[in-house]
């Protein structure tokens, strides 16, 4: 395996691990909010869906994470796009309420 191939593999693996961490962070955060404040899944969805268009976009998640993590970077968008791709069933790069609850 060439050095370039190894480097690409390492970057893909690192991106995958970052994606898993971001997914787990979001899952735990939402579960904690839901339990401690007795919110419904619909309430949580509405918190993330800031523009109230019925779906969660990359920008909705980016705003949420930046607000809670004090800062952020453009590479965060790439990680969020991967999280959205995991749940997006329509191919529009958004998470609908049905995607969110399934």
C-alpha positions in Angstrom: 0.0 0.0 0.0 1.5 3.3 -1.0 1.9 6.2 1.4 -0.8 8.2 -0.4 -3.3 5.3 -0.1 -2.4 5.0 3.6 -2.9 8.7 4.2 -6.3 8.7 2.5 -7.3 5.6 4.5 -6.2 7.4 7.7 -8.2 10.5 6.9 -11.3 8.5 6.0 -11.0 6.5 9.2 -10.6 9.8 11.2 -13.6 11.3 9.5 -15.7 8.2 10.3 -14.7 8.3 14.0 -15.5 12.0 14.1 -18.8 11.3 12.6 -19.6 8.6 15.1 -18.6 10.9 18.0 -20.7 13.7 16.6 -23.7 11.4 16.3 -23.2 10.0 19.8 -22.9 13.5 21.2 -26.1 14.7 19.6 -27.9 11.5 20.6 -26.8 11.8 24.3 -27.6 15.5 24.4 -31.1 15.1 23.0 -31.8 12.1 25.3 -30.6 14.1 28.3 -32.8 17.1 27.4 -35.8 14.9 26.8 -35.4 13.1 30.2 -34.6 16.1 32.4 -37.1 18.5 30.9 -39.8 16.0 29.8 -39.8 17.2 26.2 -41.3 15.2 23.4 -39.4 14.2 20.3 -41.4 16.7 18.4 -40.3 19.5 20.8 -36.6 18.5 20.2 -37.1 18.4 16.5 -38.5 22.0 16.6 -35.5 23.2 18.5 -33.1 22.1 15.8 -35.4 23.1 12.9 -34.9 26.8 13.4 -36.4 28.0 10.2 -39.5 25.8 10.8 -39.5 24.4 7.3 -40.1 20.8 8.5 -36.6 19.5 8.0 -33.1 19.8 9.6 -30.4 21.1 7.3 -26.6 21.3 7.7 -27.0 24.9 8.7 -29.6 24.1 11.4 -27.2 21.6 13.0 -24.2 23.8 12.6 -26.0 26.7 14.4 -27.0 24.3 17.2 -23.5 22.9 17.7 -21.8 26.2 17.5 -24.1 27.7 20.1 -23.4 24.9 22.5 -19.7 24.4 21.9 -18.7 28.1 21.8 -17.0 28.3 18.4 -16.8 26.0 15.5 -15.1 25.6 12.2 -16.1 25.0 8.6 -14.8 21.4 8.8 -17.8 21.0 11.2 -20.1 21.4 8.2 -18.5 18.4 6.5 -19.0 16.2 9.6 -22.6 17.4 9.9 -23.2 16.6 6.3 -22.1 13.0 7.0 -24.5 12.8 9.9 -27.3 14.1 7.8 -26.5 11.6 5.1 -26.9 8.7 7.6 -30.6 9.7 8.2 -31.6 11.5 5.0 -33.9 9.2 3.1 -35.0 11.8 0.5 -31.6 12.8 -0.9 -32.3 16.5 -0.3 -29.6 16.8 2.4 -32.1 17.4 5.1 -33.6 15.3 8.0 -37.4 15.3 8.0 -39.3 14.7 11.2 -40.0 11.1 10.1 -36.3 10.5 9.5 -35.6 12.1 13.0 -38.0 9.8 14.8 -37.3 6.5 13.0 
